[in-house]
Amino acid sequence: MENLTKLEVLSKIENGGYKFAWINTFSDLKLIELIENNKFNDKYLENLIEAKIFNKNKELSIIPCEDDEKFSVVEFDGAGKDYIEEKQVLYKNKSPFNGENDKLVIRNYLDYDYEGQAFVNYTKLCGIEWRKGNDE
């Protein structure tokens, strides 16, 4: 976990190769695709409750610190870890693509206890499936 300034957070998002952002602010909840003409806007950080910036394997979890000048940022990399994947249908108005059957892809990462029993250790957003099976 790191405590970063607004500029450091924006730099980490821009240079991290992330594809999507789930942004929860006091006034809105957004799910956006991060592409050339639709980057993460610094205004999202002004009223932020929590943001998840993600791609297939990596996630940045961002929440504001109490001093209002910094943000607590946790990076997760699921490469090489066991997981169970699930898909949840998005309402048409909640999908960045406005498709009829768009799905949010979620991975439940597993760990194992001392007896070898699997349990979900971490859950993260990893993509959106849209347009007749395209998976990003």
C-alpha positions, 0 to 999 in steps of 0.5 A: 500500500502506498500513499500517493498524491493526485499527480502520482495516482494519475501517472500510475493509472496512465502508465500501468496498462489498465483497460477499465475503471470502476469509479464510485464518487459521492455523486455517481458510479461509473464503469468506463473503458480507458482508451485514447479519447477517454482517459481517467479524468482527475475530476473523478478523484475530487469526490472519490469514495473508491476506484478500481482501475483494472485489466485482466491480471492487475488492479489498482484500488484507490481510496482517499486518505483522511488528509485529503491531499493523498490517496491510498493505493493498493496494487494487486497482480493475479498473474500465476495465481489460481482463480475462479472466474464469473460473469455478471450481466450489466444493465444496458445503462451501466455498460460503457458499451451499451450492449444488451448482453454485456457482462462484467468479468470477475475473478475470485482468487484462491488460497489454501489453508493448512489442510489444503482447503481452497478459499477465496482470498481476493476478488477483483474486476478483470474485464468486460465481455461485450459485442457477442463474445468479445472479451477484453 
